Amino acid sequence: MQNTQNLFQAVIVLAVTSLLMLALPVIAALVWKKRTRPSLTPLFLGAAGFLLFARVLELGVHMVCIVMDNPVSRVILSSTPLYVLYGALMAGIFEECGRYVFLRFTMKKHRNPRDYVMYGIGHGGIEVFVILTGIVSYLVIAVLLMLQGPEATEKMLDPTGAGNLGPTLETAAGFGPMMGLLSIVERLLAMSAHVSLTLVVAYGLDTGRTRLYLPLAILAHALLDLLPAMYQRGAVSMLLCEGWVLLWAVLLAVWAVRLYKKLNTSPANS
């Protein structure tokens, strides 16, 4: 009976988490639109930039260096330091270079700070939707388990039983309030970081200092992803990982606010 109650709780938490995560980018875009009246074009350009560079090009490299069985993947997967370094650097290089390419070549008519923020919301917002597909899949699994009936559910959730579920299904069945809260906070921090990094890259582009600010953005992104990559290897706890992301999201936000003010007072935007 306890397992069945936990499953019911998981369904509720997963449903609420899905709705809140869905609302995050929508609310952010609407609030910023109402406050500063930017164009909506950068929102969609930001989403396109993430999909092209992070979900197509970067994933293509991951297929060769991580997923496929070859000498390179075997070396990377056999070493936690190499895996962490590879993961953090690839995310920084692909996403920040992609940000630069899109800001330079597709945002020529939207060269102002408020549009840069909207671009960052689009970049971070579409990532929320990508991550959300995993949460929704857990929700579907949890609902399907409930439809099996109490007796079948208890049997499948019994860790000592022959019908015990695999890790993915167990995660769905045990998705609690803390996991839901951490998922929402993580995405909120990630969106904030994407907006901040967009302003860093944009500042370098607008001031002609891309050679300095683009590498800084790549380094900052890599440092942000450092502990999440370590968490994937089981090297650090989730609490430490989330604390690290919070620290860097705050530092990047402080930096980005200063850059935003400088961009607003520049002759090109006055």
Disulfide bonds with the S-S distance in Angstrom:
none
